[in-house]
Amino acid sequence: MPETRDVVVVGGGHNGLVTAFYLAKAGYKPLVLERREQPGGAAVTGEFHPGFRCSTLAHSAGPLRPDIVRDMQLERNGVKMVASEVAATALSPDGRALMLYGDGRKAAAEINNFSQKDAARYPEFERSLAKMGRVIGQALTLPPPNIDKPSNTDLWGMLGTGRSIRNLGKKDMYRLLRWGPMAVADLAAEYFETELLRGAIAARGVFGTFLGPWSAGSSLVLLIRAAGDAHPVGSGWFVAGGMGALTSAMAASAKAAGAEIRSSAEVIEIRVKDGVATGVVLSNGNEITAKAVISNADPKRTLLRLVDPAHLSPDFVLKLQHYRMPGTVAKVNLALSALPKFNGLEENSPALKGRMLIAPEIDYIERAFDESKYGNFSRQPYLDFTIPSLTDSSLAPTGAHVISIYMQYAPFKLKNSNWETQRVALADTVVKTLAQYAPKLPELILSHQIITPQDLEDTYGLTGGHIFHGELSLDQFFTMRPLLDWARYHTPIKNLYLCGSGTHPGAGLTGGSGANAAREILKHLKK
């Protein structure tokens, strides 16, 4: 006989865990099914060389929404957040380094070493970004409104957002309306003349997307991220023990609330009968029936692979097939015998404990993007990397270190090749690029962990290798994420819901999609 549950959550990524927690708090007993040996999705910690551990994929927090941290009592469950004094450091080929402190005054003082004009304009830019971020952040905590038949709650939410926009004042209200559709390159160049600063800001607007800094709408990505963190280049928020410590705490909170989490339980089919989801089938043949199925997988994997598309209208299937999610990010983790020396930085520089960027100018990023448009990975890529062992000594043996590196651009589909044959070449490119800024790095490398976009799909279930479950673009945002008329976490199949990053707001490791989905799903369950 099939096992019977009230609610099944497919996938134990951070949004799935957040959704399960809130459902359990409301009195339901959700079962979370995770196909890998541990929950966490893209937020896990792993050992990749004897004695060397780091965040396998995501290496910095979103940051998480404060209400989720509070509700799940994550700190009580052992989460220790580590904030770097320097948010990010932009490295230059000429040996100079621009340290952008989290403190705006200190950041301006560092910028003054490059340009007095930029130092004077930086506080104004940060203030405007923070004001707009608060307004956008308010909208991100609400489910997108029903366009055709808005409820009283929808109308109240839209009214509140409208008031917040008006309260920005004329100058910032105009900026909000103007900045969203802009290319982030234009926005950065409009304010600043220092290429290192321009590149660092532009990089935040394209990270994880198939956009270059000159792509229209890339400023929207910057604004979305400002909703959680107003620092122009993002902050350096890390978790002691790696990102796996965070999702382990989330899992503990969900279990304490009444959820069950089952690992090594791969869902291969979501059963549908007469347009209603009735349960799931596991890879071992077991069936679990449920009153509701909630998928933390991306929209394409859920509705085009786990569900038989025959249960969907041809029009819906066609639209979802054209939902854009081309992966562009690869990950390389390095085990090092010692700490490398970076040009322009002292050995005890606070910059080493934060994020470091290789994006020395806007056109550098654009050239990297150009290669990916034609099916090649960038030979001079944009890198965002950290040395987590400097803030958490448990991650490496004494005197040794680990480096966690995001590499962009690495297109999911390669022209005339495949990722299995290009795996080593990818790692060589990353190391050679980094060695231009740390010349002795190659001789310190003990081991690599190489994660290609193909690995992101095959191992971590991210269709197309897209880390955000779909492009963060104007036509795939808010009421159109993932599709127009299907942005409120339900699907055309009754009792089947989405809670992953392919839903609103969808921007990284914030927990917003999971929390919003839980609130909306509870309304349906209570009916």
C-alpha positions in Angstrom: 0.0 0.0 0.0 1.3 3.5 -0.8 2.4 5.6 2.1 0.0 8.5 2.8 0.9 12.0 3.9 -0.8 15.4 4.2 1.9 17.3 2.3 5.0 16.3 0.4 7.8 18.7 -0.4 10.0 17.7 -3.4 13.5 18.8 -2.7 15.3 19.9 0.5 16.9 23.1 -0.7 16.7 26.1 1.5 13.4 27.3 0.1 11.9 23.8 0.5 13.0 23.7 4.2 11.6 27.2 4.8 8.3 26.2 3.3 8.2 23.0 5.3 8.9 24.9 8.5 6.0 27.3 8.1 3.6 24.6 7.1 4.6 22.5 10.1 4.2 25.6 12.4 0.6 25.8 11.0 -0.2 22.3 12.1 0.6 20.3 9.0 3.1 17.4 9.0 5.1 17.9 5.7 7.4 15.3 4.4 10.5 16.7 2.7 12.0 14.3 0.1 15.7 15.1 -0.8 17.3 13.0 -3.5 20.9 13.6 -2.3 22.4 12.3 1.0 21.9 15.6 2.8 19.4 18.4 2.5 20.6 21.9 1.5 20.4 22.0 -2.3 23.0 24.6 -3.4 23.8 25.6 0.2 25.9 22.7 1.4 29.4 22.2 2.9 31.6 19.3 1.7 35.1 17.9 2.0 36.8 17.9 -1.4 40.3 16.9 -0.3 41.3 15.2 3.0 41.0 17.8 5.7 39.8 20.5 3.4 36.1 21.6 3.4 34.2 24.6 2.1 30.8 25.7 0.8 30.5 23.5 -2.2 28.4 25.9 -4.3 27.0 29.1 -2.7 29.7 30.6 -0.5 27.9 33.7 0.9 24.5 34.3 2.4 21.8 36.1 0.4 21.4 37.6 3.0 18.5 35.7 4.6 15.3 37.6 5.3 15.5 38.7 9.0 11.9 37.4 9.7 12.9 34.0 8.6 16.1 34.0 10.7 13.9 35.0 13.7 11.0 32.6 13.1 13.3 29.6 12.5 15.5 30.6 15.5 18.5 29.8 13.4 21.0 31.3 15.8 19.6 29.1 18.6 20.2 26.1 16.3 23.9 26.9 15.9 24.1 29.3 13.0 26.9 31.8 13.5 27.0 34.5 10.9 30.5 36.0 10.1 30.5 39.5 8.6 33.7 40.7 6.9 34.7 44.3 7.6 35.5 44.7 3.9 32.5 43.9 1.8 34.4 43.3 -1.4 37.8 44.1 -2.9 38.2 44.8 -6.6 41.7 43.7 -7.9 43.5 45.4 -10.7 46.0 44.0 -13.2 48.4 46.9 -12.3 48.6 45.7 -8.7 46.2 48.2 -7.1 43.3 47.0 -5.0 40.1 48.9 -4.1 38.7 47.8 -0.8 35.1 48.6 -0.4 34.3 48.5 3.3 30.8 47.8 4.6 31.0 51.1 6.4 30.2 53.7 3.7 32.5 56.4 5.1 35.5 54.0 5.1 34.6 52.9 1.6 34.5 56.5 0.4 37.9 57.1 2.0 39.4 54.2 0.0 37.7 55.4 -3.2 39.3 58.8 -2.6 42.7 57.2 -3.3 41.4 56.6 -6.8 39.1 59.6 -7.4 37.9 62.5 -5.2 34.9 62.9 -7.4 33.8 59.2 -7.0 34.4 59.4 -3.2 32.0 62.4 -3.0 29.3 60.7 -5.1 29.5 57.2 -3.5 27.5 58.1 -0.3 24.7 59.5 -2.4 24.6 56.5 -4.6 24.5 54.2 -1.6 21.7 56.2 0.1 19.6 56.1 -3.0 20.2 52.4 -3.5 19.2 51.7 0.1 16.0 53.7 -0.1 14.9 52.0 -3.3 16.0 48.6 -1.9 13.6 49.1 1.1 10.7 49.8 -1.2 11.5 46.8 -3.4 12.1 44.6 -0.4 8.6 45.4 0.8 7.2 44.2 -2.5 9.4 41.1 -2.4 7.8 39.9 0.9 4.3 39.8 -0.7 3.0 37.3 -3.2 2.5 38.9 -6.7 -1.1 40.3 -7.0 -3.7 38.5 -9.0 -3.9 40.9 -12.1 -7.3 39.8 -13.3 -9.1 39.6 -9.9 -7.0 41.2 -7.2 -8.2 40.4 -3.7 -8.5 42.9 -0.9 -5.1 41.7 0.4 -3.6 42.2 -3.1 -5.1 45.8 -3.3 -3.8 46.6 0.2 -0.3 45.4 -0.6 -0.2 47.3 -3.9 -1.5 50.4 -2.1 1.3 50.1 0.5 3.9 49.7 -2.1 2.6 52.7 -4.0 2.8 54.8 -0.9 6.3 53.7 -0.3 7.3 54.6 -3.8 5.7 58.1 -3.4 7.5 58.5 -0.1 10.9 58.1 -1.8 10.6 61.7 -3.0 10.6 63.0 -6.5 14.3 62.4 -7.2 14.5 58.8 -6.0 11.1 57.9 -7.4 12.3 59.0 -10.8 15.5 57.1 -10.3 13.6 53.9 -9.4 11.5 54.1 -12.5 14.5 54.9 -14.7 17.1 52.6 -13.3 15.3 49.3 -13.6 15.3 49.0 -17.4 18.9 50.4 -17.7 22.0 48.6 -18.5 24.0 48.4 -15.2 27.1 49.6 -17.2 25.3 52.9 -18.0 24.2 53.3 -14.4 27.7 52.7 -13.0 29.4 55.0 -15.6 26.8 57.7 -15.0 28.0 58.0 -11.3 31.6 56.9 -11.3 34.8 57.3 -13.3 37.0 54.7 -11.6 37.0 51.5 -13.6 37.5 49.2 -10.7 34.5 50.7 -8.9 32.4 50.6 -12.1 33.3 47.0 -12.7 32.5 45.9 -9.1 29.0 47.5 -9.3 28.4 46.1 -12.8 29.4 42.6 -11.6 26.7 42.6 -9.0 24.1 43.4 -11.7 25.1 40.4 -13.9 26.1 37.7 -11.4 24.4 34.4 -12.2 22.6 35.7 -15.3 23.0 35.4 -19.0 23.5 39.2 -19.2 26.4 41.4 -19.8 26.8 44.8 -18.2 25.7 46.5 -21.4 22.4 44.3 -21.4 19.2 46.3 -20.9 17.6 45.5 -17.6 20.7 44.4 -15.8 20.3 47.3 -13.4 17.1 45.5 -12.2 19.2 42.7 -10.8 21.2 45.2 -8.8 18.0 46.7 -7.4 16.6 43.3 -6.5 19.8 42.5 -4.6 19.7 45.9 -2.9 16.4 44.9 -1.3 18.3 42.6 1.0 21.7 44.3 1.1 22.0 48.0 0.2 25.8 47.9 -0.2 26.5 48.8 -3.9 28.7 45.7 -4.4 27.1 43.4 -1.9 28.4 42.5 1.6 30.6 39.7 2.8 28.2 37.6 4.9 29.4 34.1 5.6 28.4 31.2 7.9 30.8 29.4 10.2 31.1 25.9 9.0 30.1 26.8 5.5 26.7 27.2 4.0 25.8 23.6 5.0 25.7 24.8 8.6 22.9 27.1 7.7 20.7 24.5 5.9 21.5 22.0 8.7 20.0 24.5 11.1 17.0 25.1 8.9 16.5 21.3 8.7 16.6 21.1 12.5 14.1 24.0 12.8 11.7 22.3 10.4 12.0 19.0 12.2 11.4 20.7 15.6 8.2 22.3 14.1 6.9 18.9 13.0 8.3 18.2 9.6 10.0 15.0 8.5 13.0 15.1 6.2 14.0 12.0 4.2 17.3 12.0 2.4 18.4 9.7 -0.5 14.8 9.8 -1.6 14.7 10.8 -5.2 11.3 11.7 -6.7 11.0 10.6 -10.3 7.4 11.3 -10.9 4.6 13.5 -9.6 1.4 11.6 -10.0 -1.6 13.4 -11.6 -5.2 12.2 -12.0 -8.0 14.2 -13.6 -5.9 17.4 -13.3 -5.1 16.9 -9.6 -1.8 16.0 -8.1 -2.2 12.9 -6.0 1.3 12.1 -4.8 4.8 11.1 -5.9 6.8 8.1 -7.1 10.3 7.5 -5.8 13.3 6.0 -7.7 13.0 2.8 -5.6 9.4 2.3 -6.8 7.7 3.4 -3.6 4.6 5.6 -3.9 3.5 8.3 -1.5 0.1 9.8 -1.8 -0.6 13.3 -0.6 -3.2 16.0 -0.4 -0.7 18.5 -1.7 2.6 18.3 -3.5 5.0 21.2 -3.3 8.1 21.3 -5.5 11.3 23.1 -4.6 12.7 22.0 -8.0 12.8 24.6 -10.8 9.6 25.1 -12.9 10.9 23.2 -16.0 12.1 20.2 -14.0 8.8 20.1 -12.1 6.3 20.6 -14.9 8.1 19.2 -17.9 10.0 16.2 -16.3 8.4 15.2 -13.0 4.9 15.8 -14.4 3.8 14.3 -17.7 3.3 17.3 -19.9 0.2 15.6 -21.3 -1.6 16.9 -18.2 -0.9 20.5 -19.3 -2.3 22.6 -22.1 -0.1 22.9 -25.2 -0.1 26.7 -24.8 1.3 26.4 -21.2 3.9 23.9 -22.2 5.1 26.1 -25.1 5.5 29.1 -22.8 7.3 27.1 -20.2 9.7 25.6 -22.8 10.7 29.2 -23.6 11.2 30.2 -20.0 14.8 31.2 -20.0 17.3 29.5 -17.7 20.7 29.2 -19.4 23.4 28.5 -16.8 26.5 30.8 -16.9 28.3 30.0 -13.6 30.9 27.3 -12.8 32.5 26.7 -9.4 36.1 25.8 -8.6 37.3 25.1 -5.1 41.0 24.9 -4.3 42.9 23.2 -1.5 46.1 25.2 -0.8 49.2 24.4 1.2 49.6 28.0 2.3 48.0 31.4 1.9 48.8 33.0 -1.4 50.1 36.6 -1.7 47.9 38.9 -3.8 49.3 41.9 -5.6 48.4 45.1 -3.9 47.4 43.5 -0.6 49.3 43.0 2.6 49.4 39.5 4.1 47.2 40.6 7.0 44.9 42.8 4.9 41.2 42.7 6.0 40.3 42.4 2.3 41.4 38.8 2.4 38.5 37.9 4.8 35.9 39.3 2.5 34.8 38.7 -1.1 37.4 39.5 -3.8 36.5 40.3 -7.4 38.3 40.1 -10.7 36.2 42.4 -12.8 38.6 45.3 -13.4 36.4 47.2 -15.8 33.0 47.1 -17.4 34.4 46.1 -20.8 36.4 43.2 -19.2 33.1 41.7 -18.1 31.4 42.4 -21.4 34.2 40.6 -23.3 33.8 37.6 -21.0 30.1 37.6 -21.8 30.7 37.9 -25.5 32.6 34.6 -25.5 29.7 32.8 -23.8 27.2 34.1 -26.4 28.9 32.0 -29.0 29.1 28.8 -26.9 32.6 29.3 -25.4 33.6 29.7 -21.8 35.4 32.9 -21.0 39.2 32.7 -21.2 39.5 35.9 -19.1 36.5 35.3 -16.8 34.9 37.4 -14.1 35.7 35.8 -10.8 34.1 36.3 -7.3 36.1 34.4 -4.7 36.6 34.0 -1.0 39.2 32.5 1.4 36.8 31.1 4.0 39.5 29.3 6.0 40.7 32.8 7.2 37.5 33.3 9.1 36.9 29.7 9.9 40.0 27.7 10.7 38.0 24.4 10.9 37.8 24.3 7.1 41.5 23.5 6.5 44.6 22.1 8.4 46.7 24.5 10.3 48.6 26.8 7.9 46.7 25.6 4.9 43.7 27.3 3.2 40.8 26.8 0.8 39.6 29.2 -1.9 36.1 29.2 -3.1 35.7 30.6 -6.7 32.6 31.5 -8.7 33.6 31.6 -12.4 31.5 33.5 -15.0 30.8 33.0 -17.9 30.5 29.3 -18.5 27.6 28.5 -20.8 25.6 25.3 -20.2 25.8 24.4 -23.9 29.3 24.5 -25.4 29.8 24.9 -29.1 31.5 21.8 -30.7 32.4 20.4 -27.3 31.0 19.2 -23.9 31.8 19.9 -20.3 33.4 16.5 -19.6 36.2 17.1 -22.1 36.5 20.8 -21.0 36.5 20.3 -17.3 40.3 20.5 -16.9 40.6 23.4 -19.3 38.0 25.3 -17.2 40.0 24.8 -14.0 43.3 25.8 -15.8 41.6 29.0 -17.0 40.4 29.9 -13.6 43.9 29.3 -12.0 45.7 31.2 -14.8 43.3 34.1 -14.4 43.8 34.2 -10.6 47.6 33.8 -10.9 47.7 37.1 -12.7 46.9 38.6 -9.3 48.6 36.0 -7.1 51.6 34.8 -9.1 52.7 32.0 -6.8 49.2 30.5 -6.4 49.7 27.5 -8.8 52.6 26.1 -6.8 50.4 26.0 -3.7 47.5 24.0 -5.1 47.1 20.5 -3.6 43.8 19.7 -5.2 40.9 21.1 -7.3 37.1 20.6 -7.1 35.6 21.5 -10.4 31.9 22.0 -10.8 30.7 22.7 -14.3 27.2 23.9 -15.4 26.5 20.3 -16.5 27.3 19.1 -12.9 24.9 21.7 -11.6 22.2 20.0 -13.6 23.2 16.4 -13.2 24.2 16.5 -9.5 22.3 19.3 -8.0 19.1 19.2 -10.1 19.5 22.8 -11.6 18.0 22.6 -15.1 20.4 24.2 -17.6 22.8 24.8 -14.7 21.0 28.0 -13.7 21.6 28.8 -10.1 18.5 31.0 -9.7 16.1 28.6 -11.4 15.6 31.1 -14.2 16.8 34.4 -15.5 16.2 37.5 -13.3 14.9 39.7 -16.1 12.2 42.2 -16.6 10.0 39.6 -18.4 10.6 36.9 -15.7 10.1 38.9 -12.6 7.3 39.7 -10.1 3.9 38.8 -11.7 5.7 37.0 -14.6 7.9 34.6 -12.6 7.8 32.0 -13.9 4.9 32.9 -16.2 2.2 35.5 -16.4 -0.9 34.2 -14.6 1.2 31.6 -12.7 3.2 33.7 -10.3 1.4 32.9 -7.1 3.1 29.5 -6.4 0.2 27.4 -7.8 0.3 25.6 -11.1 -2.3 24.5 -13.7 -2.5 21.2 -11.8 -4.6 21.4 -8.7 -2.8 20.7 -5.4 0.6 21.1 -7.1 2.6 24.1 -6.0 6.1 25.7 -6.5 8.3 27.1 -3.8 11.8 27.4 -5.3 13.8 30.2 -6.8 11.9 30.0 -10.0 9.0 31.8 -8.2 8.8 35.4 -6.9 11.2 36.9 -5.7 13.7 34.2 -6.6 17.0 36.1 -6.0 19.5 33.9 -4.4 19.8 32.6 -0.8 17.2 34.7 1.0 14.4 32.2 1.8 11.9 34.7 0.3 10.4 32.3 -2.2 9.9 29.6 0.4 8.3 31.9 2.9 6.0 33.6 0.4 4.9 30.2 -1.0 4.1 28.8 2.4 1.8 31.7 3.2 0.0 31.4 -0.1 -0.2 27.6 0.0 -1.6 27.7 3.5 -4.6 29.7 2.2 -5.4 26.9 -0.3 -4.9 24.1 2.3 -7.2 25.7 4.8 -9.9 26.0 2.1 
